[in-house]
Amino acid sequence: MKKRILIATLGGALIAFIWGFVSWSVLPWHTPKAFNNNKEIAKVIQENVDDHGMYMVPPHKEDGQPNVDAITEGPFVYAIVRPGKLEGWDMLKPMALNFGVNLFLALTLAIIMARRSHYTSKLMVGFLFGLFAGITASLPLAIWMELPTLETTARLCDPVISWTLAAIVMGTLVKKPKRRIFSS
């Protein structure tokens, strides 16, 4: 049983990782727009930002409340900013960390699936797992930060697709145990 869960975990993580690659590298839906004059924008950011963080234009008022007039007037920007140079960046570390996250999520999904007898039920768990993640990752940003429709759709669909695909494979590997998991 444990071996099947570990194999399913590895398979699910790999499928989610591959879907992430396809979604971000092949499909055209995670494509941020460029400013008209990127060099000028970069210069202004470097001159006006001290450290890495989330920044918003317009900022909140001094009392912590949103500046409704300024937000309405525009422009509105909500961005992750790293103003300085980053030494030695390559894609290997973020890819490894992302795969580690996928391993953890796939293990969680495999444990939940192990409580289900029917393959259809296991698929539904994978779909709902992805749907929950997609809604959590996309709709609050769409509601509060005006995330554009295409990016909202991509952020909603990515986990639904990846964890449904993973569940297709994982559901065939994970079997309901003869005794309860995590019981004595």
FIZADO-378374 format. One record per atom (N, C-alpha, C): residue in three letters; y, z, x. Coordinates in steps of 0.2 Angstrom, whole numbers, padded with zeros to 4 digits, always signed. Layout:
<sites>
ALAYZX
...
</sites>
This chain:
<sites>
MET-0006+0000+0004
MET+0000+0000+0000
MET+0006+0000+0004
LYS+0006+0004+0009
LYS+0012+0005+0014
LYS+0013-0002+0017
LYS+0008-0005+0020
LYS+0008-0011+0023
LYS+0011-0016+0019
ARG+0009-0017+0012
ARG+0012-0022+0008
ARG+0019-0021+0007
ILE+0022-0014+0006
ILE+0029-0013+0005
ILE+0033-0015+0011
LEU+0030-0014+0017
LEU+0033-0016+0023
LEU+0034-0023+0024
ILE+0028-0027+0022
ILE+0029-0034+0023
ILE+0033-0037+0017
ALA+0033-0034+0011
ALA+0038-0036+0006
ALA+0045-0035+0008
THR+0046-0029+0011
THR+0053-0027+0014
THR+0056-0032+0019
LEU+0051-0034+0024
LEU+0053-0039+0029
LEU+0055-0046+0026
GLY+0050-0048+0021
GLY+0051-0054+0018
GLY+0057-0055+0013
GLY+0058-0049+0010
GLY+0064-0049+0005
GLY+0071-0049+0009
ALA+0071-0045+0015
ALA+0077-0045+0019
ALA+0078-0052+0022
LEU+0073-0055+0024
LEU+0073-0062+0027
LEU+0076-0067+0022
ILE+0073-0067+0016
ILE+0076-0071+0011
ILE+0083-0070+0009
ALA+0085-0064+0009
ALA+0092-0062+0007
ALA+0096-0064+0013
PHE+0094-0064+0019
PHE+0098-0066+0025
PHE+0099-0073+0025
ILE+0093-0077+0024
ILE+0094-0084+0023
ILE+0098-0087+0018
TRP+0098-0083+0012
TRP+0102-0085+0006
TRP+0110-0084+0009
GLY+0111-0079+0012
GLY+0118-0077+0014
GLY+0120-0083+0019
PHE+0116-0085+0023
PHE+0118-0091+0028
PHE+0120-0097+0024
VAL+0115-0099+0019
VAL+0116-0105+0015
VAL+0123-0104+0011
SER+0124-0098+0008
SER+0130-0097+0004
SER+0136-0098+0008
TRP+0136-0094+0014
TRP+0142-0094+0018
TRP+0143-0100+0022
SER+0138-0104+0024
SER+0139-0109+0029
SER+0138-0116+0026
VAL+0134-0117+0021
VAL+0133-0123+0018
VAL+0137-0124+0011
LEU+0137-0120+0007
LEU+0140-0120+0001
LEU+0148-0120+0001
PRO+0152-0123-0003
PRO+0159-0123-0002
PRO+0163-0118-0005
TRP+0159-0112-0007
TRP+0163-0107-0012
TRP+0165-0101-0008
HIS+0164-0100-0002
HIS+0167-0095+0002
HIS+0172-0098+0007
THR+0177-0102+0005
THR+0181-0105+0010
THR+0188-0103+0008
PRO+0191-0098+0012
PRO+0197-0095+0011
PRO+0202-0101+0013
LYS+0208-0101+0009
LYS+0213-0106+0010
LYS+0217-0104+0016
ALA+0220-0109+0019
ALA+0224-0108+0025
ALA+0232-0108+0023
PHE+0236-0104+0027
PHE+0243-0104+0026
PHE+0246-0110+0028
ASN+0251-0112+0026
ASN+0255-0119+0028
ASN+0256-0119+0035
ASN+0258-0113+0038
ASN+0260-0112+0045
ASN+0256-0106+0048
ASN+0250-0107+0050
ASN+0246-0102+0052
ASN+0249-0098+0058
LYS+0251-0102+0063
LYS+0254-0099+0069
LYS+0260-0094+0067
GLU+0264-0096+0063
GLU+0270-0092+0061
GLU+0268-0086+0057
ILE+0263-0087+0053
ILE+0260-0081+0049
ILE+0257-0076+0054
ALA+0253-0079+0058
ALA+0250-0074+0063
ALA+0255-0070+0067
LYS+0260-0074+0069
LYS+0265-0070+0073
LYS+0269-0065+0069
VAL+0270-0066+0063
VAL+0273-0061+0059
VAL+0269-0055+0058
ILE+0262-0057+0057
ILE+0258-0051+0056
ILE+0257-0047+0062
GLN+0257-0050+0068
GLN+0256-0046+0074
GLN+0262-0042+0075
GLU+0268-0045+0073
GLU+0274-0041+0074
GLU+0275-0035+0069
ASN+0272-0035+0064
ASN+0273-0030+0059
ASN+0267-0026+0057
VAL+0262-0026+0060
VAL+0256-0022+0059
VAL+0254-0019+0066
ASP+0252-0012+0065
ASP+0251-0008+0071
ASP+0243-0008+0072
ASP+0239-0007+0067
ASP+0232-0006+0068
ASP+0228-0010+0062
HIS+0222-0010+0064
HIS+0217-0013+0059
HIS+0216-0009+0053
GLY+0216-0013+0047
GLY+0216-0010+0041
GLY+0217-0015+0035
MET+0217-0012+0029
MET+0219-0015+0023
MET+0226-0015+0022
TYR+0229-0021+0020
TYR+0236-0021+0019
TYR+0238-0025+0013
MET+0244-0023+0010
MET+0245-0026+0003
MET+0253-0027+0003
VAL+0255-0033+0001
VAL+0261-0035+0000
VAL+0262-0037-0008
PRO+0266-0034-0012
PRO+0271-0028-0010
PRO+0267-0021-0009
PRO+0269-0017-0005
PRO+0266-0010-0004
PRO+0267-0006-0011
HIS+0264-0001-0011
HIS+0265+0004-0017
HIS+0272+0007-0015
LYS+0275+0010-0020
LYS+0281+0014-0020
LYS+0280+0020-0016
GLU+0285+0023-0014
GLU+0285+0030-0010
GLU+0281+0035-0014
ASP+0281+0035-0020
ASP+0278+0040-0025
ASP+0270+0038-0026
GLY+0268+0033-0022
GLY+0261+0031-0023
GLY+0260+0026-0029
GLN+0264+0025-0033
GLN+0263+0020-0039
GLN+0264+0013-0037
PRO+0261+0009-0040
PRO+0262+0001-0039
PRO+0269-0001-0041
ASN+0271-0005-0037
ASN+0278-0008-0038
ASN+0277-0014-0042
VAL+0277-0012-0049
VAL+0276-0017-0054
VAL+0281-0023-0054
ASP+0287-0022-0053
ASP+0292-0028-0052
ASP+0291-0032-0046
ALA+0289-0029-0041
ALA+0288-0033-0035
ALA+0281-0037-0035
ILE+0276-0034-0038
ILE+0270-0037-0040
ILE+0271-0043-0044
THR+0275-0042-0050
THR+0276-0047-0054
THR+0280-0053-0051
GLU+0285-0052-0047
GLU+0289-0057-0044
GLU+0285-0061-0039
GLY+0280-0057-0035
GLY+0276-0061-0030
GLY+0280-0062-0024
PRO+0277-0064-0018
PRO+0270-0065-0018
PRO+0266-0058-0018
PHE+0259-0059-0019
PHE+0255-0054-0019
PHE+0250-0055-0014
VAL+0249-0051-0009
VAL+0244-0052-0004
VAL+0240-0045-0003
TYR+0233-0046-0003
TYR+0229-0040-0002
TYR+0224-0043+0004
ALA+0224-0040+0010
ALA+0221-0043+0015
ALA+0218-0038+0020
ILE+0213-0040+0024
ILE+0210-0036+0030
ILE+0214-0039+0036
VAL+0217-0034+0039
VAL+0221-0037+0045
VAL+0218-0033+0052
ARG+0217-0037+0057
ARG+0216-0034+0063
ARG+0221-0038+0068
PRO+0226-0035+0070
PRO+0232-0038+0073
PRO+0231-0040+0080
GLY+0227-0036+0084
GLY+0226-0038+0091
GLY+0220-0042+0092
LYS+0219-0043+0099
LYS+0214-0047+0101
LYS+0207-0043+0101
LEU+0202-0047+0100
LEU+0195-0044+0100
LEU+0191-0047+0106
GLU+0189-0042+0110
GLU+0186-0045+0116
GLU+0178-0045+0115
GLY+0175-0051+0117
GLY+0168-0051+0117
GLY+0165-0052+0111
TRP+0168-0055+0106
TRP+0165-0056+0099
TRP+0160-0061+0099
ASP+0154-0060+0096
ASP+0149-0066+0095
ASP+0146-0064+0088
MET+0143-0069+0086
MET+0140-0068+0079
MET+0133-0064+0079
LEU+0130-0062+0085
LEU+0124-0059+0085
LEU+0124-0052+0082
LYS+0130-0048+0084
LYS+0130-0041+0082
LYS+0131-0041+0074
PRO+0136-0044+0071
PRO+0137-0044+0064
PRO+0130-0047+0060
MET+0127-0052+0063
MET+0121-0054+0060
MET+0115-0049+0060
ALA+0115-0045+0066
ALA+0110-0040+0066
ALA+0111-0034+0061
LEU+0117-0032+0061
LEU+0119-0027+0056
LEU+0118-0029+0049
ASN+0120-0035+0047
ASN+0119-0038+0041
ASN+0111-0038+0039
PHE+0107-0040+0044
PHE+0100-0040+0043
PHE+0097-0033+0042
GLY+0100-0028+0045
GLY+0098-0021+0044
GLY+0100-0019+0037
VAL+0106-0021+0035
VAL+0108-0019+0028
VAL+0103-0022+0023
ASN+0101-0028+0024
ASN+0096-0032+0020
ASN+0089-0028+0020
LEU+0087-0026+0026
LEU+0081-0022+0027
LEU+0081-0016+0022
PHE+0087-0012+0023
PHE+0087-0006+0019
PHE+0087-0008+0011
LEU+0091-0013+0009
LEU+0091-0015+0002
LEU+0084-0017+0000
ALA+0081-0021+0004
ALA+0074-0024+0002
ALA+0069-0018+0002
LEU+0069-0013+0006
LEU+0065-0008+0006
LEU+0066-0004-0001
THR+0072-0003-0003
THR+0074+0000-0009
THR+0071-0004-0015
LEU+0072-0010-0015
LEU+0069-0014-0020
LEU+0062-0014-0020
ALA+0058-0014-0014
ALA+0051-0014-0014
ALA+0049-0007-0017
ILE+0052-0002-0016
ILE+0050+0005-0018
ILE+0050+0005-0026
ILE+0056+0002-0028
ILE+0057+0002-0036
ILE+0051-0003-0039
MET+0050-0009-0036
MET+0045-0013-0038
MET+0038-0010-0038
ALA+0037-0006-0034
ALA+0030-0003-0033
ALA+0029+0001-0039
ARG+0033+0003-0043
ARG+0032+0007-0049
ARG+0031+0002-0055
ARG+0031-0004-0054
ARG+0030-0009-0060
ARG+0023-0012-0059
SER+0020-0013-0065
SER+0014-0017-0065
SER+0014-0024-0065
HIS+0018-0027-0070
HIS+0019-0034-0071
HIS+0023-0037-0067
TYR+0021-0043-0065
TYR+0025-0048-0060
TYR+0032-0049-0063
THR+0032-0050-0070
THR+0039-0052-0073
THR+0043-0046-0073
SER+0041-0040-0074
SER+0045-0034-0073
SER+0048-0033-0066
LYS+0044-0035-0061
LYS+0046-0035-0054
LYS+0052-0040-0053
LEU+0051-0046-0056
LEU+0056-0051-0056
LEU+0063-0048-0059
MET+0062-0045-0065
MET+0068-0043-0068
MET+0071-0037-0064
VAL+0067-0033-0061
VAL+0070-0028-0057
VAL+0075-0031-0051
GLY+0072-0036-0048
GLY+0076-0040-0043
GLY+0082-0043-0045
PHE+0081-0046-0051
PHE+0087-0049-0054
PHE+0093-0044-0056
LEU+0090-0038-0059
LEU+0095-0033-0061
LEU+0098-0030-0055
PHE+0094-0029-0050
PHE+0097-0026-0044
PHE+0102-0030-0041
GLY+0101-0037-0041
GLY+0106-0042-0039
GLY+0112-0042-0043
LEU+0111-0042-0050
LEU+0117-0042-0055
LEU+0121-0036-0054
PHE+0118-0030-0053
PHE+0122-0024-0052
PHE+0126-0025-0046
ALA+0123-0027-0040
ALA+0127-0028-0034
ALA+0133-0033-0035
GLY+0131-0038-0038
GLY+0136-0043-0039
GLY+0142-0041-0043
ILE+0141-0038-0049
ILE+0146-0035-0053
ILE+0150-0030-0049
THR+0147-0026-0046
THR+0151-0021-0042
THR+0155-0024-0036
ALA+0152-0029-0033
ALA+0156-0032-0028
ALA+0162-0037-0030
SER+0161-0039-0036
SER+0166-0045-0038
SER+0171-0043-0043
LEU+0169-0040-0048
LEU+0173-0039-0054
LEU+0179-0034-0053
PRO+0178-0028-0050
PRO+0184-0024-0048
PRO+0189-0028-0044
LEU+0187-0032-0039
LEU+0192-0036-0035
LEU+0195-0041-0039
ALA+0192-0044-0044
ALA+0195-0049-0048
ALA+0200-0046-0053
ILE+0198-0040-0056
ILE+0202-0037-0060
ILE+0209-0034-0057
TRP+0208-0031-0051
TRP+0214-0027-0048
TRP+0217-0031-0043
MET+0214-0035-0039
MET+0217-0039-0034
MET+0217-0046-0035
GLU+0216-0049-0041
GLU+0217-0056-0042
GLU+0212-0060-0038
LEU+0206-0058-0037
LEU+0202-0062-0033
LEU+0201-0069-0037
PRO+0202-0075-0034
PRO+0201-0081-0037
PRO+0194-0082-0040
THR+0194-0086-0045
THR+0188-0087-0049
THR+0182-0090-0045
LEU+0183-0094-0041
LEU+0178-0097-0036
LEU+0175-0092-0032
GLU+0179-0087-0029
GLU+0177-0082-0025
GLU+0173-0077-0029
THR+0176-0075-0035
THR+0173-0070-0039
THR+0166-0073-0041
THR+0165-0079-0043
THR+0159-0082-0045
THR+0154-0082-0039
ALA+0156-0083-0033
ALA+0152-0083-0027
ALA+0150-0076-0026
ARG+0154-0071-0026
ARG+0153-0064-0025
ARG+0148-0061-0030
LEU+0148-0064-0036
LEU+0144-0062-0042
LEU+0137-0065-0041
CYS+0137-0072-0039
CYS+0131-0075-0039
CYS+0127-0074-0032
ASP+0130-0073-0027
ASP+0126-0071-0021
ASP+0121-0066-0021
PRO+0122-0060-0023
PRO+0117-0055-0024
PRO+0112-0057-0029
VAL+0114-0059-0035
VAL+0110-0061-0040
VAL+0104-0066-0037
ILE+0107-0071-0034
ILE+0102-0077-0032
ILE+0098-0074-0026
SER+0101-0070-0021
SER+0097-0068-0015
SER+0092-0063-0017
TRP+0093-0058-0022
TRP+0088-0053-0024
TRP+0083-0056-0029
THR+0085-0061-0033
THR+0080-0064-0037
THR+0075-0068-0033
LEU+0078-0072-0028
LEU+0073-0076-0024
LEU+0069-0071-0020
ALA+0072-0065-0017
ALA+0068-0061-0014
ALA+0062-0057-0018
ALA+0064-0056-0024
ALA+0060-0053-0029
ALA+0054-0058-0031
ILE+0055-0064-0031
ILE+0049-0069-0032
ILE+0044-0068-0027
VAL+0046-0067-0020
VAL+0041-0066-0015
VAL+0038-0059-0015
MET+0043-0054-0015
MET+0041-0047-0015
MET+0037-0045-0021
GLY+0038-0048-0026
GLY+0034-0046-0032
GLY+0026-0048-0031
THR+0025-0053-0028
THR+0018-0055-0026
THR+0015-0050-0021
LEU+0019-0047-0017
LEU+0016-0043-0012
LEU+0015-0035-0014
VAL+0020-0033-0017
VAL+0020-0026-0019
VAL+0016-0025-0025
LYS+0011-0020-0024
LYS+0006-0019-0030
LYS+0008-0012-0032
LYS+0007-0010-0038
LYS+0007-0004-0041
LYS+0002+0001-0038
PRO+0004+0007-0035
PRO-0001+0011-0032
PRO-0006+0014-0037
LYS-0011+0016-0034
LYS-0016+0020-0039
LYS-0013+0027-0040
ARG-0009+0030-0035
ARG-0006+0036-0036
ARG+0001+0035-0036
ARG+0005+0040-0038
ARG+0013+0039-0038
ARG+0015+0040-0031
ILE+0020+0036-0029
ILE+0024+0036-0023
ILE+0028+0042-0023
PHE+0029+0045-0017
PHE+0033+0051-0016
PHE+0031+0057-0020
SER+0024+0058-0022
SER+0021+0063-0025
SER+0016+0066-0021
SER+0014+0073-0022
SER+0009+0076-0018
SER+0002+0075-0021
</sites>
